[in-house]
Amino acid sequence: MQSDDTTASESDQGSEEPSGLRAIWANTLEPVAPLPWYRRVPRSAVIAGAVVVVLFTAVTVAAVTGFGAPTRHRIVLADRIGDQVRLPDDDSVLTLRADYERQMTALRPYRELTVAGYGAAGSTETTLTVIGLTGSFPDVRRELDKYFGTETQTAGAPSDDPVVVGRQDYPAGPLGGALDCAVIESPAASLATCAWADGNTVGIVVDETGAGKPGELARRTLDIRAAVEVEEKD
């Protein structure tokens, strides 16, 4: 019958899969579940975003806590260093301090200066002079050259100026930087002298007895430095 044929035809048409443009329209009308964000975003963008987040977090933590910044040091001369006690300032210490203070202008990297003489307990004779400078010293070798000079002079030079003899570098120890020692000869005396420098401090130790050797003073300077170079507090 025609009605049956029509019904069958409509049923067959309803069961047919759409094709061509009809298929495209049908696909656009069917609901499609959205992709998760990690599939919608390219993988490279996800990785880059994660890196940015990590770096931003690290920078923020460093800015707030100071984590990762190098530790700053300064020199604080103690009342006692080993078996040596700090003596009242004599004319030599006062003159030496005044000489350095004249050099501490706004154009120089020095921020703090400390000078003291040390000797045996109960004695008034200075056996060690210690000079400490705190500031910013990016080139430690340049700082040592300022004190010792860029060239090692030889004994017997025709001059009344002090002569640097046998300048040599020594291990600077756990605090790093550089340590040089030499004998400073002048018409008045020949004194073993050591100087260290790092990013924040310059220290000078002079054996005022005239009997010390640079190598011996170098070892002693490491102990002195460990006692007077301290972490700078905010």
C-alpha positions as CSV (number, residue, x, y, z in Angstrom):
1,M,0.0,0.0,0.0
2,Q,1.0,3.5,-0.7
3,S,0.8,4.6,3.0
4,D,3.0,1.6,4.0
5,D,5.4,2.5,1.2
6,T,5.5,6.1,2.3
7,T,6.1,5.1,5.9
8,A,8.8,2.7,4.9
9,S,10.4,5.3,2.7
10,E,10.4,7.9,5.5
11,S,11.8,5.3,7.9
12,D,14.5,4.5,5.4
13,Q,15.3,8.2,4.9
14,G,15.4,8.8,8.7
15,S,17.9,6.0,9.1
16,E,20.2,7.3,6.3
17,E,23.4,9.1,7.4
18,P,23.4,12.7,6.2
19,S,26.0,13.5,3.6
20,G,27.6,16.6,1.9
21,L,26.5,19.9,3.3
22,R,23.8,18.2,5.3
23,A,26.5,16.3,7.2
24,I,28.4,19.5,8.0
25,W,25.3,21.3,9.2
26,A,24.4,18.2,11.3
27,N,27.8,18.2,12.9
28,T,27.5,21.8,13.8
29,L,24.2,21.3,15.5
30,E,25.3,18.3,17.5
31,P,26.6,19.3,21.0
32,V,30.3,18.6,21.4
33,A,32.0,18.4,24.8
34,P,34.6,21.2,25.2
35,L,38.2,20.1,25.3
36,P,40.1,20.4,28.7
37,W,42.2,23.5,28.9
38,Y,45.4,21.6,28.7
39,R,44.4,20.2,25.3
40,R,43.1,23.5,24.0
41,V,46.4,25.3,24.8
42,P,49.5,24.2,22.8
43,R,51.9,22.1,24.8
44,S,54.7,24.7,24.2
45,A,52.5,27.4,25.7
46,V,51.7,25.3,28.7
47,I,55.5,24.7,29.4
48,A,56.3,28.4,28.9
49,G,53.6,29.4,31.2
50,A,54.8,27.0,33.9
51,V,58.3,28.4,33.6
52,V,57.1,31.9,33.9
53,V,55.2,31.0,37.1
54,V,58.2,29.3,38.6
55,L,60.5,32.2,37.8
56,F,58.1,34.8,39.1
57,T,57.7,32.9,42.3
58,A,61.5,32.6,42.7
59,V,62.0,36.3,42.0
60,T,59.3,37.2,44.5
61,V,60.8,35.0,47.2
62,A,64.3,36.4,46.6
63,A,63.0,40.0,46.7
64,V,61.2,39.5,50.0
65,T,63.6,37.2,51.8
66,G,66.9,38.1,50.1
67,F,67.5,34.5,49.3
68,G,70.3,34.0,46.8
69,A,71.9,37.3,47.4
70,P,75.6,37.2,48.4
71,T,76.3,37.6,52.1
72,R,77.7,41.0,53.0
73,H,80.5,41.3,55.5
74,R,82.1,44.1,57.5
75,I,85.1,44.4,59.8
76,V,84.5,44.8,63.6
77,L,87.7,44.9,65.6
78,A,87.3,43.0,68.8
79,D,88.8,43.8,72.2
80,R,90.8,40.6,72.1
81,I,92.1,38.6,69.2
82,G,93.7,35.3,70.3
83,D,96.4,36.2,72.9
84,Q,96.5,39.8,71.8
85,V,94.4,42.5,73.5
86,R,93.3,45.8,72.0
87,L,95.4,48.7,73.3
88,P,94.4,52.3,73.9
89,D,95.0,54.4,70.7
90,D,98.6,55.8,70.7
91,D,100.0,58.5,68.4
92,S,100.8,56.0,65.7
93,V,97.2,54.6,65.5
94,L,95.7,58.1,65.6
95,T,98.0,59.3,62.8
96,L,97.3,56.2,60.7
97,R,93.5,56.6,61.2
98,A,93.7,60.3,60.2
99,D,95.6,59.4,57.0
100,Y,93.0,56.9,55.9
101,E,90.1,59.2,56.8
102,R,91.5,61.8,54.5
103,Q,91.3,59.3,51.7
104,M,87.7,58.4,52.4
105,T,85.9,60.8,50.1
106,A,82.6,60.4,48.3
107,L,84.4,59.1,45.2
108,R,86.1,56.2,47.0
109,P,84.3,52.9,47.8
110,Y,85.1,52.9,51.5
111,R,82.2,53.2,53.9
112,E,83.7,52.3,57.3
113,L,87.2,52.5,58.7
114,T,88.6,50.9,61.9
115,V,92.2,51.0,63.1
116,A,93.6,49.5,66.3
117,G,96.8,48.3,67.9
118,Y,97.1,45.0,69.7
119,G,99.7,43.7,72.2
120,A,100.2,41.3,75.0
121,A,97.9,41.7,78.1
122,G,99.4,44.1,80.6
123,S,101.8,45.6,78.0
124,T,101.7,49.0,76.3
125,E,103.8,47.9,73.4
126,T,102.0,47.4,70.1
127,T,102.9,44.1,68.4
128,L,100.2,44.1,65.7
129,T,98.3,46.9,63.9
130,V,95.1,46.0,62.2
131,I,93.3,48.2,59.7
132,G,89.8,47.3,58.4
133,L,87.9,48.9,55.6
134,T,84.3,48.1,54.7
135,G,82.7,49.1,51.4
136,S,82.2,47.7,47.9
137,F,85.3,46.2,46.2
138,P,84.4,44.4,43.0
139,D,88.1,44.0,41.9
140,V,90.0,42.6,44.9
141,R,93.3,42.5,43.1
142,R,93.0,46.2,42.4
143,E,92.5,46.9,46.1
144,L,95.6,45.0,47.1
145,D,97.6,46.8,44.4
146,K,96.5,50.1,45.9
147,Y,98.3,49.1,49.1
148,F,101.3,47.2,47.9
149,G,101.7,48.9,44.5
150,T,101.3,47.3,41.1
151,E,105.0,46.4,40.8
152,T,107.2,44.6,43.4
153,Q,110.1,46.8,44.2
154,T,113.5,45.5,45.2
155,A,115.5,46.3,48.3
156,G,118.1,49.0,48.0
157,A,116.1,51.3,45.7
158,P,117.4,54.9,46.0
159,S,114.3,56.3,47.8
160,D,113.1,57.2,51.2
161,D,109.7,55.8,50.4
162,P,108.8,52.4,51.7
163,V,109.8,49.5,49.5
164,V,107.7,46.3,49.0
165,V,109.9,43.2,49.1
166,G,108.8,39.7,48.2
167,R,105.1,40.2,47.7
168,Q,103.4,36.9,47.4
169,D,99.8,35.6,47.3
170,Y,98.6,33.1,50.0
171,P,95.5,31.0,50.4
172,A,92.7,33.4,51.5
173,G,90.8,30.8,53.6
174,P,87.1,30.0,53.8
175,L,86.0,33.7,53.5
176,G,87.4,33.9,50.0
177,G,88.8,36.8,48.2
178,A,92.6,37.3,48.0
179,L,95.4,37.5,50.5
180,D,98.9,38.9,49.8
181,C,101.9,39.4,52.1
182,A,105.2,41.1,51.8
183,V,107.9,42.9,53.8
184,I,107.6,46.7,53.8
185,E,111.0,48.2,54.2
186,S,111.6,51.7,55.2
187,P,114.6,53.6,56.8
188,A,112.9,53.1,60.2
189,A,112.0,49.4,60.0
190,S,111.3,46.3,57.9
191,L,107.8,45.0,58.8
192,A,106.0,41.9,57.6
193,T,102.6,43.0,56.3
194,C,99.5,41.1,55.0
195,A,96.4,42.4,53.3
196,W,93.2,40.6,52.3
197,A,90.4,41.9,50.1
198,D,87.0,40.5,49.1
199,G,83.8,42.0,47.8
200,N,83.0,43.9,51.0
201,T,86.2,44.2,53.1
202,V,89.8,45.1,53.0
203,G,92.0,44.2,55.9
204,I,95.6,44.9,56.7
205,V,97.7,43.3,59.4
206,V,101.2,44.7,60.2
207,D,103.7,42.8,62.5
208,E,105.1,45.7,64.4
209,T,107.8,43.6,66.1
210,G,109.9,43.4,62.9
211,A,110.7,39.8,63.7
212,G,107.8,38.1,61.8
213,K,108.0,36.5,58.4
214,P,105.3,36.9,55.7
215,G,104.4,33.2,55.7
216,E,104.0,33.2,59.5
217,L,101.9,36.4,59.4
218,A,99.8,34.9,56.5
219,R,98.7,32.1,58.8
220,R,98.1,34.5,61.7
221,T,96.1,36.8,59.4
222,L,93.6,34.0,58.6
223,D,92.9,33.7,62.3
224,I,92.6,37.5,62.7
225,R,90.3,37.7,59.7
226,A,88.0,35.0,61.1
227,A,87.7,36.9,64.3
228,V,87.0,40.4,62.9
229,E,85.2,39.9,59.6
230,V,81.5,39.4,60.5
231,E,78.2,39.1,58.6
232,E,76.6,42.4,58.1
233,K,73.1,42.7,59.6
234,D,70.4,44.7,58.0
